[in-house]
Amino acid sequence: MSSELGELHSDPFSAGRIKDILVLSNGEKVPPTDIEDALLKDTWVDQVMVVGEGKAFLVALIVPSEQGKSVDKRAFIQRFSKDLHAFPGYEKIKGVVVCDEPWTIEEGLLTPTMKLRRSHILEKYMDEVEEVYASLG
């Protein structure tokens, strides 16, 4: 299976590749999975997705672990700054959306192989993400 996008016709064609890179408003290219992998090592985080396409900074959508459930957003940002100390400044998390429910296959937020369905997660939490960008922005 490839990451090609396409439509099935009698003459199949490729319509492009699924983007695994976020391009910030300053033109910096950010691979979100590198940041997500680093944040998943944090004991406060069960699930995470980084967003920021076309924006000035990155926001993390997180499903906190039991240890992270009572933590406020500022504490997450401070902790993530330490978790991402080796990353360039433009790859730091400036905002957080805390998601109350785990992302599941049944909800359509994960694939059967447990990969994030990024567009579905972003669609579900778009209002919260836009609120973070507006408040920090």
Secondary structure by P-SEA (a helix, b strand, c coil): cccbbbbbccbbbbccccccccccccccccaaaaaaaaaaaccccccbbbbbccccbbbbbcccccccccccaaaaaaaaaaaaccccccccccbbbbbcccccccccccccccccaaaaaaaaaaaaaaaaaaaac
